[in-house]
Amino acid sequence: MAFQEKKVSDPASFERQKTQRAAQQKIEKVEKQITRLEKEIKEIDFDLEIEYNKTIAQANFFEDYQAKKKELEKLMETWEQLQSY
């Protein structure tokens, strides 16, 4: 018969696990946003290669494109900060 250790409830351990789960969920959310933005930027880059003049003729093209790149940069910084916890 195997010896079974009785688990002791440790409130500090529970809180630590809860905090780790919350951090992991934040990381996953940021990763999804990064993936979405990378895909959008890649599609825009492709459009620029194929039909440059038509693509840049869209209203506010450069502002929107730069905004996506800045958002991606901020998300990458957020992801790095979350990884350090």
Secondary structure, DSSP 8 states (H G I E B T S, - for coil): ----------HHHHHHHHHHHHHHHHHHHHHHHHHHHHHHHHHHHHHHHH-HHHHHTSTTHHHHHHHHHHHHHHHHHHHHHHHT-
